[in-house]
Amino acid sequence: MSDDNQILIPPSFFAIYTDARQRLSEPIDVVRARYEICEDLANHLVGHAQIQHHTEVPVEEEILRRIHAGLSAAESGVSAGEATWIVQRLAELLGWGGPQQHEHAGD
């Protein structure tokens, strides 16, 4: 048995790849691989965000917005949904509130 099957993918990430009928739009192996990439990227960005916070940009929301803008570029290699998820996960890892553009007022 592969260790890959032991990875628990959070519902928030599954939502990126789930259609209106709650079916995956990609094979589970693809979703699992994309999750690993996005989780690794969010963890990798923790240090970058902390350095930004302590040296150049003291406003947490602005740092998250800038990172989201970078991840939203076509050449980043992640989808728009993944970019949003990565920034939300990064904010969670840092204990920061997410950028206003990602808050869901009225939900």
URLIN-V711028 format. One record per backbone hydrogen bond with DSSP energy under -1.0 kcal/mol. NH is the residue of the N-H (numbers start at 1). CO is the residue of the C=O. E is the energy in kcal/mol with one decimal. If there is no record, write none. Layout:
[[NH,CO,E] [NH,CO,E]]
This chain:
[[5,2,-1.0] [6,3,-2.0] [7,4,-1.4] [13,10,-1.3] [14,10,-2.1] [15,11,-2.1] [16,13,-1.4] [17,14,-1.3] [19,23,-2.8] [22,19,-2.2] [25,17,-3.0] [31,27,-2.1] [32,28,-2.9] [33,29,-2.1] [34,30,-2.7] [35,31,-2.6] [36,32,-2.3] [37,33,-2.0] [38,34,-2.7] [39,35,-3.1] [40,36,-2.4] [41,37,-2.4] [42,38,-2.5] [43,39,-2.3] [44,40,-2.5] [45,41,-2.1] [49,45,-2.8] [50,46,-2.4] [51,47,-2.3] [52,48,-2.5] [53,49,-2.5] [54,50,-1.8] [55,51,-1.6] [56,52,-1.6] [57,52,-2.9] [63,59,-1.8] [64,60,-2.3] [65,61,-2.2] [66,62,-2.4] [67,63,-2.4] [68,64,-2.4] [69,65,-2.5] [70,66,-2.2] [71,67,-2.5] [72,68,-1.8] [76,73,-2.1] [83,79,-2.7] [84,80,-2.1] [85,81,-2.2] [86,82,-3.0] [87,83,-2.1] [88,84,-2.3] [89,85,-2.9] [90,86,-2.8] [91,87,-2.5] [92,88,-2.0] [93,89,-2.7] [94,90,-2.1] [95,91,-1.0] [96,91,-2.7] [102,99,-2.2] [103,100,-1.5] [107,104,-1.7]]
